[in-house]
């Protein structure tokens, strides 16, 4: 592809991404909200791809980092702490309401620290053993959030935290409808552009990591850890880098989720979320950025699209089939079909599936 063709393709893609929410909002805010959630899952899948796709470490506790980012944002950008603690109320009667540009890096940093703490005792574990430990870690964090209502009400338990602040960007309240050059931009459209910017920045970071010495070392560990160690690669440190960097993406996505929803609760960070994010990476193509993005978009949007299929099917059976369960069944069948036809993912790495070189000589 020539330079001119590439430039035209990039320009057309940029125009399509900018116009997408404006067209979708003509059908209501629901379609735009689905796209927003899909972008959040893309951000999560990119972080998971660092751990699973680059370093080859199966992490089933990724929702813990997602939860940490969300709860850090909720605690520092809502009146919850002021209502529960007298000392905080004395200093901040209306609540902390910290600025987002301070809270998001803090949430990302704490998530990275938690990722390193998770990675430290699991450095010698591989495969199923690593998966079990990380699964337990994610459940421990979720149960910790659920039960940390007594004796000190820090997380408000299963009731969650509400009244979370919206993000204010250059004087624009992203939680309020805005008018721009005659265009009415609802909050879901404003958040779309914020999430899109974060996804593009994350893609650039992942691309640079993939082509860096650290990225190549991660891939060497993924292919053969013993051989990587023999080549002088410090596998312990690099595994911690992978856990920390992947957790950072989860912390940022969690903070964005808290601001977007205005409410966080433990139900949003269950084991199913971690499994879904891993499935996005595997379905799209492990270690391949375009495939990861494709897998995240499909698995996040497909259940919502199938609502329009599950409803009529439920009506045909006089309500004997539960619509949510039927929707999950349809998603599972679609995934099984894709994995049978494309076992290495919808958009696998170009190296995958190459034929072995022809044998020379007798």
C-alpha positions as CSV (number, residue, x, y, z in Angstrom):
1,X,0.0,0.0,0.0
2,X,1.4,3.4,-1.0
3,X,1.8,6.4,1.2
4,X,-1.1,8.2,-0.4
5,X,-3.4,5.2,0.0
6,X,-2.3,4.7,3.6
7,X,-3.0,8.4,4.4
8,X,-6.5,8.2,2.8
9,X,-7.3,5.1,4.8
10,X,-6.2,6.7,8.1
11,X,-8.2,9.8,7.3
12,X,-11.3,7.8,6.4
13,X,-10.9,5.7,9.6
14,X,-10.5,8.9,11.8
15,X,-13.6,10.5,10.2
16,X,-15.6,7.3,10.8
17,X,-14.5,7.1,14.4
18,X,-15.4,10.8,15.0
19,X,-18.8,10.5,13.3
20,X,-19.8,7.1,14.7
21,X,-21.4,8.4,18.0
22,X,-23.1,11.3,16.2
23,X,-24.8,8.8,13.9
24,X,-25.5,6.3,16.7
25,X,-27.2,8.8,19.0
26,X,-29.8,9.4,16.3
27,X,-31.2,6.0,17.5
28,X,-31.1,7.0,21.1
29,X,-28.4,6.9,23.8
30,X,-28.5,3.1,24.2
31,X,-26.4,2.3,21.1
32,X,-23.8,4.9,22.1
33,X,-23.6,3.5,25.7
34,X,-23.0,0.1,24.2
35,X,-20.1,1.5,22.1
36,X,-18.7,3.2,25.3
37,X,-18.7,0.0,27.2
38,X,-17.1,-1.8,24.3
39,X,-14.2,0.8,24.3
40,X,-13.7,0.2,28.1
41,X,-13.4,-3.5,27.4
42,X,-10.9,-2.8,24.6
43,X,-8.8,-1.0,27.2
44,X,-9.1,-3.9,29.6
45,X,-8.3,-6.4,26.9
46,X,-5.2,-4.5,25.9
47,X,-4.0,-4.7,29.5
48,X,-4.8,-8.4,29.7
49,X,-2.9,-8.9,26.4
50,X,0.3,-7.7,28.0
51,X,0.0,-10.4,30.7
52,X,-1.4,-13.2,28.6
53,X,-0.5,-12.4,25.1
54,X,3.0,-11.0,25.5
55,X,4.3,-12.7,28.6
56,X,2.2,-15.9,28.4
57,X,1.0,-15.6,32.0
58,X,-2.6,-16.7,32.5
59,X,-4.3,-14.2,34.9
60,X,-7.8,-15.0,36.0
61,X,-7.8,-12.3,38.7
62,X,-7.6,-9.3,36.4
63,X,-11.0,-7.9,37.6
64,X,-9.3,-7.1,40.9
65,X,-7.2,-4.3,39.3
66,X,-10.4,-3.1,37.5
67,X,-12.2,-3.0,40.8
68,X,-9.3,-1.1,42.6
69,X,-9.3,1.7,40.0
70,X,-13.1,2.0,40.2
71,X,-13.1,2.2,44.0
72,X,-10.2,4.6,44.2
73,X,-12.1,6.9,41.9
74,X,-15.4,6.4,43.8
75,X,-13.9,7.0,47.2
76,X,-12.0,10.2,46.3
77,X,-14.7,11.6,44.0
78,X,-17.8,11.2,46.1
79,X,-19.1,12.2,49.5
80,X,-18.9,8.7,50.9
81,X,-15.7,9.1,53.0
82,X,-17.0,12.4,54.4
83,X,-20.3,10.8,55.4
84,X,-18.6,7.8,57.1
85,X,-15.6,9.4,58.8
86,X,-15.8,12.4,61.1
87,X,-12.2,13.4,60.6
88,X,-12.7,13.6,56.8
89,X,-16.0,15.5,57.3
90,X,-14.2,18.1,59.4
91,X,-11.8,18.8,56.6
92,X,-14.1,18.2,53.7
93,X,-17.8,18.8,54.7
94,X,-19.0,18.3,51.1
95,X,-16.8,15.3,50.4
96,X,-13.3,15.0,48.9
97,X,-14.2,15.5,45.2
98,X,-10.6,15.2,44.2
99,X,-9.7,16.3,40.6
100,X,-9.7,13.5,38.1
101,X,-6.2,14.2,36.8
102,X,-4.9,13.3,40.3
103,X,-7.2,10.4,41.0
104,X,-6.7,8.4,37.8
105,X,-2.9,8.3,38.0
106,X,-3.3,7.3,41.7
107,X,-5.7,4.5,40.8
108,X,-3.4,3.3,38.0
109,X,-0.3,3.4,40.4
110,X,-2.1,1.5,43.1
111,X,-3.3,-1.1,40.6
112,X,0.3,-1.5,39.3
113,X,1.5,-2.0,42.9
114,X,-1.2,-4.6,43.5
115,X,-0.1,-6.3,40.3
116,X,3.4,-6.5,41.4
117,X,2.3,-7.8,44.8
118,X,0.3,-10.5,43.0
119,X,3.2,-11.4,40.7
120,X,5.8,-11.7,43.5
121,X,4.6,-14.9,45.1
122,X,3.6,-16.5,41.7
123,X,6.9,-16.1,39.9
124,X,7.6,-19.9,40.1
125,X,4.1,-20.9,39.1
126,X,3.1,-21.8,35.5
127,X,0.0,-22.8,33.6
128,X,-2.9,-24.2,35.7
129,X,-1.3,-23.4,39.0
130,X,-0.8,-19.8,38.1
131,X,-4.4,-19.6,36.9
132,X,-5.8,-21.0,40.2
133,X,-3.7,-18.6,42.3
134,X,-4.7,-15.5,40.3
135,X,-8.4,-16.7,40.4
136,X,-8.2,-16.9,44.1
137,X,-6.6,-13.5,44.3
138,X,-9.4,-11.9,42.3
139,X,-12.1,-13.5,44.5
140,X,-10.3,-12.5,47.7
141,X,-10.3,-8.8,46.5
142,X,-14.0,-9.0,45.6
143,X,-14.9,-10.6,49.0
144,X,-12.8,-8.0,50.7
145,X,-14.8,-5.2,49.0
146,X,-18.1,-6.9,49.9
147,X,-17.2,-7.4,53.6
148,X,-15.4,-4.1,54.3
149,X,-18.5,-2.5,55.6
150,X,-18.0,-3.5,59.2
151,X,-16.4,-2.5,61.5
152,X,-15.3,0.4,59.2
153,X,-17.5,1.2,56.3
154,X,-14.9,1.9,53.6
155,X,-16.5,0.3,50.6
156,X,-20.2,0.2,51.6
157,X,-20.2,-3.5,51.0
158,X,-22.6,-5.0,48.5
159,X,-24.6,-1.7,48.4
160,X,-21.8,0.0,46.5
161,X,-20.9,3.7,46.2
162,X,-23.0,6.2,44.4
163,X,-23.0,10.0,43.7
164,X,-19.6,9.7,42.0
165,X,-18.4,12.9,40.3
166,X,-18.4,13.3,36.6
167,X,-15.1,14.2,34.8
168,X,-14.6,17.9,34.1
169,X,-12.3,18.4,31.1
170,X,-11.2,22.0,30.3
171,X,-14.3,23.4,32.0
172,X,-16.7,20.9,30.2
173,X,-18.8,18.8,32.6
174,X,-19.0,15.5,30.8
175,X,-22.0,14.5,32.8
176,X,-24.1,17.3,31.3
177,X,-25.5,17.7,27.8
178,X,-23.3,20.1,25.7
179,X,-24.0,22.1,22.6
180,X,-21.2,22.4,20.1
181,X,-21.8,24.3,16.8
182,X,-25.4,23.4,16.9
183,X,-24.7,19.7,17.7
184,X,-26.2,18.3,20.9
185,X,-23.7,16.0,22.6
186,X,-25.2,13.9,25.5
187,X,-22.9,12.6,28.2
188,X,-22.5,9.2,26.5
189,X,-21.2,10.9,23.4
190,X,-18.7,13.0,25.4
191,X,-17.4,9.9,27.2
192,X,-17.1,8.1,23.9
193,X,-14.5,10.6,22.7
194,X,-12.6,10.4,26.1
195,X,-12.6,6.6,25.9
196,X,-11.5,6.6,22.3
197,X,-8.6,8.9,23.1
198,X,-7.5,6.5,25.9
199,X,-7.8,3.5,23.7
200,X,-5.7,5.1,21.0
201,X,-3.0,6.1,23.5
202,X,-3.1,2.6,25.0
203,X,-2.6,1.1,21.5
204,X,0.4,3.3,20.9
205,X,1.9,2.3,24.3
206,X,1.3,-1.4,23.5
207,X,2.8,-1.0,20.1
208,X,5.9,0.6,21.5
209,X,6.1,-2.1,24.2
210,X,5.8,-4.9,21.6
211,X,8.7,-3.5,19.6
212,X,10.9,-2.7,22.6
213,X,13.5,-4.9,24.3
214,X,11.1,-5.6,27.1
215,X,8.4,-6.7,24.7
216,X,10.7,-9.0,22.9
217,X,11.9,-10.5,26.2
218,X,8.2,-11.1,27.2
219,X,7.6,-13.0,24.0
220,X,10.7,-15.1,24.6
221,X,9.4,-16.0,28.0
222,X,6.0,-16.8,26.5
223,X,7.6,-19.2,23.9
224,X,10.1,-20.9,26.2
225,X,10.9,-19.6,29.7
226,X,13.8,-22.0,30.2
227,X,15.4,-21.0,26.9
228,X,14.9,-17.3,27.8
229,X,16.6,-17.8,31.1
230,X,19.5,-19.6,29.4
231,X,19.8,-16.6,27.1
232,X,20.3,-14.3,30.1
233,X,16.8,-12.8,30.3
234,X,15.9,-11.9,33.9
235,X,12.5,-13.6,33.8
236,X,11.5,-12.7,37.4
237,X,11.8,-9.0,36.9
238,X,10.2,-9.1,33.5
239,X,7.2,-11.1,34.8
240,X,6.7,-8.4,37.5
241,X,6.9,-5.7,34.8
242,X,4.1,-7.6,32.9
243,X,1.9,-7.9,35.9
244,X,2.4,-4.2,36.9
245,X,1.9,-2.8,33.4
246,X,-1.2,-5.0,32.7
247,X,-2.7,-3.9,36.1
248,X,-2.1,-0.3,35.2
249,X,-4.5,-0.6,32.2
250,X,-7.0,-2.2,34.5
251,X,-6.8,0.6,37.0
252,X,-7.3,3.3,34.4
253,X,-10.3,1.4,32.9
254,X,-11.8,1.0,36.4
255,X,-11.5,4.7,37.1
256,X,-13.2,5.5,33.8
257,X,-15.9,3.0,34.6
258,X,-16.6,4.6,37.9
259,X,-16.9,8.1,36.4
260,X,-19.0,6.8,33.5
261,X,-21.5,4.8,35.6
262,X,-21.6,7.1,38.6
263,X,-22.0,4.0,40.7
264,X,-19.7,1.0,41.6
265,X,-20.5,-2.2,43.4
266,X,-18.8,-5.6,43.7
267,X,-21.1,-7.2,41.2
268,X,-19.3,-5.5,38.4
269,X,-16.0,-7.2,39.2
270,X,-16.7,-10.9,39.5
271,X,-14.8,-13.8,38.2
272,X,-17.0,-13.7,35.1
273,X,-15.4,-10.4,34.1
274,X,-11.9,-11.8,34.3
275,X,-12.9,-14.8,32.2
276,X,-14.7,-12.6,29.7
277,X,-11.5,-10.4,29.3
278,X,-9.3,-13.5,28.8
279,X,-11.8,-14.8,26.2
280,X,-11.6,-11.5,24.3
281,X,-7.8,-11.9,24.0
282,X,-8.0,-15.5,23.0
283,X,-10.9,-15.1,20.6
284,X,-9.3,-12.1,18.8
285,X,-5.8,-13.5,18.6
286,X,-3.3,-13.8,21.5
287,X,-0.6,-11.2,21.3
288,X,-1.9,-9.5,18.1
289,X,-3.2,-6.0,18.8
290,X,-5.8,-5.8,16.0
291,X,-7.1,-9.2,16.9
292,X,-7.4,-8.2,20.6
293,X,-9.3,-5.1,19.7
294,X,-11.6,-7.1,17.4
295,X,-12.2,-9.7,20.1
296,X,-13.0,-7.1,22.7
297,X,-15.5,-5.3,20.4
298,X,-17.2,-8.5,19.4
299,X,-17.6,-10.0,22.9
300,X,-18.7,-6.8,24.5
301,X,-21.2,-5.8,21.9
302,X,-22.5,-9.2,20.9
303,X,-24.5,-9.9,24.1
304,X,-26.3,-6.5,23.7
305,X,-27.0,-7.1,20.0
306,X,-28.4,-10.6,20.8
307,X,-31.0,-9.0,23.1
308,X,-33.0,-8.4,19.9
309,X,-32.7,-12.1,19.1
310,X,-33.3,-13.5,22.5
311,X,-36.5,-11.5,23.0
312,X,-38.4,-13.0,20.0
313,X,-37.1,-16.5,20.8
314,X,-38.4,-16.2,24.3
315,X,-41.7,-15.0,23.0
316,X,-41.9,-18.1,20.7
317,X,-41.6,-20.4,23.7
318,X,-44.2,-18.5,25.7
319,X,-41.5,-17.3,28.2
320,X,-40.2,-20.7,29.1
321,X,-36.7,-19.6,28.2
322,X,-35.0,-17.0,30.3
323,X,-33.8,-14.2,28.0
324,X,-30.4,-13.5,29.8
325,X,-29.6,-17.3,29.9
326,X,-30.6,-17.6,26.2
327,X,-28.4,-14.7,25.3
328,X,-25.4,-16.3,27.0
329,X,-26.2,-19.6,25.2
330,X,-26.1,-17.8,21.9
331,X,-22.8,-16.1,22.7
332,X,-21.3,-19.5,23.7
333,X,-22.5,-21.1,20.5
334,X,-21.0,-18.3,18.5
335,X,-17.7,-18.6,20.3
336,X,-17.6,-22.4,19.8
337,X,-18.2,-22.0,16.1
338,X,-15.5,-19.4,15.8
339,X,-12.9,-21.4,17.8
340,X,-13.7,-24.5,15.7
341,X,-13.2,-22.6,12.4
342,X,-10.4,-20.3,13.6
343,X,-8.7,-22.0,16.5
344,X,-5.9,-19.5,16.8
345,X,-8.3,-16.5,16.9
346,X,-10.1,-14.4,14.4
347,X,-7.1,-12.3,13.6
348,X,-4.0,-14.2,14.8
349,X,-0.4,-13.2,14.5
350,X,1.0,-13.5,10.9
351,X,3.5,-16.1,12.2
352,X,0.8,-18.4,13.3
353,X,-0.2,-21.1,10.8
354,X,2.9,-20.9,8.6
355,X,3.8,-24.0,6.8
356,X,7.1,-25.7,7.8
357,X,10.0,-24.9,5.5
358,X,10.6,-27.4,2.8
359,X,13.2,-30.0,3.5
360,X,16.4,-29.7,1.5
361,X,18.4,-32.7,0.5
362,X,17.9,-36.4,1.1
